[in-house]
Amino acid sequence: MNIREATREDVPQILPVWWELMAFHAERDVYYRTCEGAEKAFANYVHDNIEKDDACVWIAEMDEEIVGYCQCMVAATPPVFELKQYGQIADMAVLEAYRRQGVGERMVERAMGWFHSRGLRRVEVRAAVTNEVSTRFWRKMGFTPFAETMFQTVDLPERT
């Protein structure tokens, strides 16, 4: 297994990993249904993160195939807090066929090293509560909940 920084040329191979993740989530929550043009929008998002100084995209390769990716970035806190910046693992996925082989753990290790090299002492990740696979994984990696995101679906009036 090889973990390395992604290049723009890797993005087409990252997309199938992302699609598998999105399908997995969409089965559990309608929030994750993708819109028209989602693939292009995601590809642009990955391209942007590859180019930014305050973001990084890692990929996991096995037999020259991309089997996972992890997107990390530096995020800012509101100006009232002593801690001004923190690390955020914005997005991570491993193809189902390659899970439980240490791929995710290796990418998280690499991400944590990247955050550490920037002097960031806090790292956050959001995990959908409907994704029992990811919530177990992130707890195993030492992450603990600190906030709960709540939502409400609002019915809008019909447009005339």
N, C-alpha and C positions, 0 to 999 in steps of 0.2 A: 504494500500500500504506500502511496506517495501523497503527501499533503503539501500543496504549494499554492502560491498566490495565483489567482485567475488572471487571464488576459482576455482582451476583447474577443479573441479568436475562440475562446472556450465557451462563450455564451450560448451558441447553438446546442452544445452538448449539455449545458446546465438546464435548458428548458424542459426536457423530458423528466428530469428529477423534480423540477418545480411543478409540472403538471400532475405528477403522481401525488405530490403533497396536496395540491389544491383539490384533486378528486377525493382524496381521503377526508379532507376537512369538509368539503361540500356534502358528503354523505352524512355528516354529523350535524351540520348547521347551515341553513340557507344563506347566512351572512357571507359565506365563502364562495358563493357562486360567482363565476367570473363574467365580466362584461365583454361585449364585442371589442376586439382590439387588445385584450388583456395580455396576450403573449408579446406583442410588440411593446406595450407599456412596461411589462416586466423586463424585457430585454434592455430597454433604454435605462431602466432603474439600475440594473446590474452594470451596464456600461458606465453609468455615472459614478457608481460606487467604486468601480475599478480605478477610475481616473482621479477621484478625490483624495486629498492628503489626509482627511480625517475619517476615512472609511477604508475598508479592506474586504476583499472577497477571497475566501479560501476554497479550494476544491480538493476532493479526495479522488484519487485515481487508483483503479485496480485493473491490471492487464490493459493499460492505455485507455480505459473507459472511465468517464467521469461518473462516479456512483454517489456523490454527495457534494454539497456546497454549504458554506456558512458566510453570511454577510454581517460585518461588524462595523460599528461607527462610534464616534465620539458624540455624545449628546450633552446639551446644556440644561442645567436646572434653572428654575425661576430665580431671578436676581436676589431674592430674600434669603437664600440658603447659603450657609458657609461653604458647602461643597458646590463648586461652580460647574464641574463637568463630571460625567460618568461614562462608562462604556456600555454599549447596548449591542447585544446580539439580536439583530433585527430579523433574521430569517435563517433557518437551517433545515436541511432535509437530507436524508439518506434513502436511496432506493430500498424498497422493502426486502429485496433479495439479498441485500448486503448489511442489513441491520444485525445487531448482536455479534458483530465481528470487530468492534473497537473503532469503527470509522468515525462515529459521532464523537467519541471520547477524544480521539486524536485531533479532530478539528477544534473541539472546545479547548484542548491544551494549547493549540497554536493561537487561537483567539485570545486566550488569557495572557499568553506571552506578549502578544501585540498590545493589549491594553496595558500590561505592566510596563512595557517599554515607553509608553506615553505617560507614565506616572498616575494612571487612573486606579483608584483604590476601590471603586464600586463598579460592579457590572450587573446589568439587569437584562432579563429576557422575559418576553410575554409568551405564555403558553395557553392555548385554548383549553378550557376546562373540559370540553367535549373530546379532546384528544388525549386519551388515557396513556397512550404510548409516550407522547412527549412529556406529559407531566411527571410520569415515573422517571423518565430519562433525566430531566432537569433536576429533580430531587436527588437522584443518584450522583449527579455532578456537583452537589453541594448547594444548590440554589434553594431558597426558601421563600414562600409567599410573604409579601409585605403590604400589598394593597389588593383590593378586590374591585374589578371593573364591573359595574352594573349597567344594564341597559333596559330600555323599554321600547317596544315597537308601537308606533303611533299610526293610526289610520288617518290618511289625509282625505279631504273631501274630493269628490270626483271633479275633474276639470270640465268646464263647459265650453 
